[in-house]
Amino acid sequence: MDFEWKYRVIKRTFRNPHEHVDTVAFSIYEVYRDDKDDIVAIAARESDPSGDTAEEFKADIGAMVE
């Protein structure tokens, strides 16, 4: 089975209370789809500074793409 991967970047902006500025964090993941366009795998490539674990990150992504 062939997989096509697509990557997406999620941009998150949050307030940094110590510096009183907005900080932007990026999360990158890959979505693998089969020939019927069904999602077969999701792989996190980078996490953002919020401290999410890989599993939390994948759970967030799964909720967004379903």
N, C-alpha and C positions, 0 to 999 in steps of 0.2 A: 504494500500500500504506500502510495506516495503522500508525502506531507508537504504542505505549503506553509511556510512560516511568515507571519506578519508581526511587526513590532509596533508597539504603541508607547507613547510617552505620556505619563500623567503628570500634569503640572499642579503642584499644591502650593498655595501661598498661606503663610501663617505669620502671626505677629510675634516678633521677638521682644519679650518684655524688658530685657536688659538693655537693648540698644534702641528700642522704640522705632524699629523699622520692620518692614515686611520682608520675610525671607522666603525665597522660592526653592522648593525641593522637587527633584525629578525622580520618577520611578520608571524603570524600563522593563518591559516583559515581552515575551514572545508567545504568540498564539499559533498553535499548529492545528491545521484543519485538513480533513480528508477530502476526497473528491466529491463528497456530498455536502461539503461546507459545514460538517459537524466538527465541533471542537474535540480534539483527541488528546491534547496536552497543553499545559501552560507552564512556561518556565520563566521564573524571575531572574533577571540579569543583574539588576542593581536595586538596592533598597534606598529609601530616603532617610534623612536624618531623624525621623520620628522614632526610630528604634524598632520598627516592625520586624518580627522574625520572618523568615522565608514562608512559613506556613500561613501566618496571618496575611502576608502580602498576597499569596496565591488565593486565599479565601476572598480577599477584597476584589481581586481581579475576576475571579469566577462569578461573583455577584454582578459585576459590571458588564460582562460579555454575554451572559445568558439571557 
